[in-house]
Amino acid sequence: MKPTARISALLALTASAANAATVPRLPRDIPGIGDHTMGGDLSSIASWTLAALAYGAIHASNSTSELTYLCQNFAPIGPRWSTAFPEPKGDVLKFARETICKAAETSNASPEPLWKNNLFWMKSYMAAIFTVQTYYGDLYNNTYLFNMCWYVESSLLPGVWAPCKDTEESAVDAESSMCARSGYYMKDPLFQYTNATQTQAVKGFANQYVTWVMQAALRVLVDTEEQVEYLCRGFSSRGKGGYLDGVSDLGLYAATFFYDYCGGTERGVWEVERAKKHLLATMTDLFTYQVLLAGNAKEYPKFLCDGLKGDGLAKVGLDGGKAVGTVCAVANGTKKVGGDTCAIC
């Protein structure tokens, strides 16, 4: 188990010179450090969300013509996303547009385009989102990031869509990012991984949360009834090898996409501000679930309750008050997280 109390962790680092001489410092390999010290902002998160959705769309599409259609029609649907998430320093749509168009070009030239890598890249962008949101929990507090570096278990992250290079599942290493950003690149002999893993129930709830986020991103993006009908025809009429199977292959819940997006009174185009608020609300729920389950030390929830700053999380679009409130409820024992029958209850 990782040393978890802030005081004990700091004392381990500031031991006397005599003791330090007898305790070897073990260097921590953090690949691609430049990738792990990203600042990030809401526009970056919006770009990564749309890029993750793009890879999901590529996987769900089963023909070159559909990818070509998505590429050619990206410009008409782009302004709505840009209105919701303006990017003052560049093109918020660039990642997603280039991803879809490259896949369309590749599928014309090869029977095996980028499809087999879609889940890898989706998880990479989701890990980047989680990492930056976690930074903003207390952005300029190195002690907070240092403790997150010690609390977070790399073996737990893949089960909540925030994998790392240690598990060879993503190009973004959430745990090492926190270590690098705190300026702490070494672990001493007191540090141990538990090698714990998430239960199937936890993984299932994480997949559900990501499904809701991707669905909410679609609500921001789609701005005509014609586009809604196109999507819903795809989900309802395609059998094996179609949209439903493509979404399910990613670990997402195709039925949620179909019934929630295409059925009932909520079907249709949403006003852009309402759609944006819905997306950020679902991202708050996903982040809260991820951060609570990123570590398994007994006092970890209390550390989060004491350490997370709601106003910081609000700067990256999250409902900081709700996130901190939920974390503290878990820490106080009035809520449970990661159960077999509910995610947080």
Secondary structure as the mmCIF struct_conf table of DSSP 4:
data_model
#
loop_
_struct_conf.conf_type_id
_struct_conf.id
_struct_conf.beg_label_comp_id
_struct_conf.beg_label_asym_id
_struct_conf.beg_label_seq_id
_struct_conf.end_label_comp_id
_struct_conf.end_label_asym_id
_struct_conf.end_label_seq_id
BEND BEND1 ALA A 5 ALA A 5
HELX_RH_AL_P HELX_RH_AL_P1 ARG A 6 LEU A 13
TURN_TY1_P TURN_TY1_P1 THR A 14 THR A 14
HELX_RH_AL_P HELX_RH_AL_P2 ALA A 17 THR A 22
BEND BEND2 VAL A 23 VAL A 23
HELX_LH_PP_P HELX_LH_PP_P1 PRO A 24 ARG A 25
STRN STRN1 LEU A 26 PRO A 27
HELX_LH_PP_P HELX_LH_PP_P2 ARG A 28 ARG A 28
BEND BEND3 PRO A 31 PRO A 31
HELX_RH_AL_P HELX_RH_AL_P3 ILE A 33 HIS A 36
BEND BEND4 THR A 37 THR A 37
HELX_RH_AL_P HELX_RH_AL_P4 LEU A 42 ALA A 60
BEND BEND5 SER A 63 SER A 63
HELX_RH_AL_P HELX_RH_AL_P5 THR A 64 GLN A 72
TURN_TY1_P TURN_TY1_P2 ASN A 73 ASN A 73
HELX_RH_AL_P HELX_RH_AL_P6 PHE A 74 ALA A 84
BEND BEND6 PHE A 85 PHE A 85
TURN_TY1_P TURN_TY1_P3 PRO A 88 LYS A 89
BEND BEND7 GLY A 90 GLY A 90
TURN_TY1_P TURN_TY1_P4 VAL A 92 LEU A 93
HELX_RH_AL_P HELX_RH_AL_P7 LYS A 94 ALA A 109
BEND BEND8 PRO A 111 GLU A 112
HELX_RH_3T_P HELX_RH_3T_P1 LEU A 114 ASN A 117
HELX_RH_AL_P HELX_RH_AL_P8 ASN A 118 TYR A 135
TURN_TY1_P TURN_TY1_P5 TYR A 136 GLY A 137
BEND BEND9 ASP A 138 ASP A 138
TURN_TY1_P TURN_TY1_P6 LEU A 139 TYR A 140
HELX_RH_AL_P HELX_RH_AL_P9 ASN A 142 TYR A 151
TURN_TY1_P TURN_TY1_P7 SER A 154 LEU A 156
HELX_RH_3T_P HELX_RH_3T_P2 LEU A 157 VAL A 160
TURN_TY1_P TURN_TY1_P8 TRP A 161 TRP A 161
HELX_RH_3T_P HELX_RH_3T_P3 LYS A 165 THR A 167
TURN_TY1_P TURN_TY1_P9 GLU A 168 GLU A 168
BEND BEND10 GLU A 169 GLU A 169
BEND BEND11 ALA A 171 VAL A 172
HELX_RH_AL_P HELX_RH_AL_P10 ALA A 174 ARG A 181
TURN_TY1_P TURN_TY1_P10 SER A 182 GLY A 183
STRN STRN2 MET A 186 LYS A 187
TURN_TY1_P TURN_TY1_P11 PRO A 189 LEU A 190
HELX_RH_AL_P HELX_RH_AL_P11 GLN A 200 LEU A 221
BEND BEND12 THR A 224 THR A 224
HELX_RH_AL_P HELX_RH_AL_P12 GLU A 225 SER A 237
TURN_TY1_P TURN_TY1_P12 LYS A 240 GLY A 241
BEND BEND13 GLY A 242 GLY A 242
HELX_RH_AL_P HELX_RH_AL_P13 TYR A 243 ASP A 249
TURN_TY1_P TURN_TY1_P13 LEU A 250 GLY A 251
HELX_RH_AL_P HELX_RH_AL_P14 ALA A 254 THR A 256
HELX_RH_PI_P HELX_RH_PI_P1 PHE A 257 TYR A 261
HELX_RH_AL_P HELX_RH_AL_P15 CYS A 262 CYS A 262
BEND BEND14 GLY A 263 GLY A 263
HELX_RH_3T_P HELX_RH_3T_P4 GLY A 264 GLU A 266
BEND BEND15 GLY A 268 GLY A 268
HELX_LH_PP_P HELX_LH_PP_P3 VAL A 269 GLU A 271
HELX_RH_AL_P HELX_RH_AL_P16 VAL A 272 LEU A 293
BEND BEND16 ALA A 294 ALA A 294
TURN_TY1_P TURN_TY1_P14 LYS A 298 GLU A 299
HELX_RH_AL_P HELX_RH_AL_P17 TYR A 300 GLY A 307
HELX_RH_AL_P HELX_RH_AL_P18 GLY A 310 ALA A 314
TURN_TY1_P TURN_TY1_P15 LYS A 315 GLY A 317
HELX_RH_AL_P HELX_RH_AL_P19 GLY A 320 ASN A 332
TURN_TY1_P TURN_TY1_P16 GLY A 333 GLY A 333
BEND BEND17 THR A 334 LYS A 335
STRN STRN3 VAL A 337 VAL A 337
BEND BEND18 GLY A 338 GLY A 338
BEND BEND19 ASP A 340 THR A 341
BEND BEND20 ALA A 343 ALA A 343
STRN STRN4 ILE A 344 ILE A 344
#
